[in-house]
Amino acid sequence: MAVIEDPAAAEVSLDPVRARLLAELAEPASAATLAGRVGLPRQKVNYHLRTLEQHGLVELVEERRKGNMTERVMRATAASYVISPQALAAVQPDPARAPDRLSARWLLAVAGRLVRDVGALITGAERAGKRVATFAIDGEVRFASAADRSAFARELAEAVTRLVGKYHDESARGGRAHRIVVAVHPAAPPAEAEPSPAAPSTAGED
């Protein structure tokens, strides 16, 4: 996974055609091969590939002679990409602007900061040839009532506060601060499957 922090690279990656090319380039391919897959002229595919290459989203794997032409084989520089809020510059989400801790917007701002900070750490660690020490828990709990949800949130906050008090050492020489993010939100419904092209839609029928 790669984190896109540059606004220009983010704009390039969000173009539907270029996003499709990035997905296709999980495995190396030439412009001619991609043209057949995406239904575009090879020249147009080459234009998009050059733009992606300029922003570090694809890279050259090899050049091979094909008749009187040199074919360039490209691949994506990562299997997947995340756009950091850093790319939004002054309008990136900031938890300090919405300090209501029970607000969904505040949660979203915290999540945005998490992506930005961890993205920056990953970028720096890759340059230094190191790994980033992180830990995350992802799970789901079904509450019988809103009262149970509130009780759970209260007990969770108390448990985290107790752990922080136990291990936090402001005076530790050589210690390093770590950010803790704990969130509870309703699970989003699964995306509905789109109808198969072979199956006619029944929308509007009685």
HELIX and SHEET records of a PDB file:
HELIX    1   1 PRO A    7  LEU A   14  1                                   8    
HELIX    2   2 PRO A   16  GLU A   24  1                                   9    
HELIX    3   3 ALA A   31  VAL A   38  1                                   8    
HELIX    4   4 ARG A   42  GLN A   54  1                                  13    
HELIX    5   5 PRO A   85  VAL A   91  5                                   7    
HELIX    6   6 PRO A   95  ARG A   97  5                                   3    
HELIX    7   7 ALA A  104  ALA A  128  1                                  25    
HELIX    8   8 ALA A  146  TYR A  167  1                                  22    
SHEET    1   A 2 ALA A   2  ILE A   4  0                                        
SHEET    2   A 2 TYR A  81  ILE A  83  1                                        
SHEET    1   B 3 ALA A  29  SER A  30  0                                        
SHEET    2   B 3 MET A  69  ALA A  76 -1                                        
SHEET    3   B 3 VAL A  58  LYS A  66 -1                                        
END                                                                             
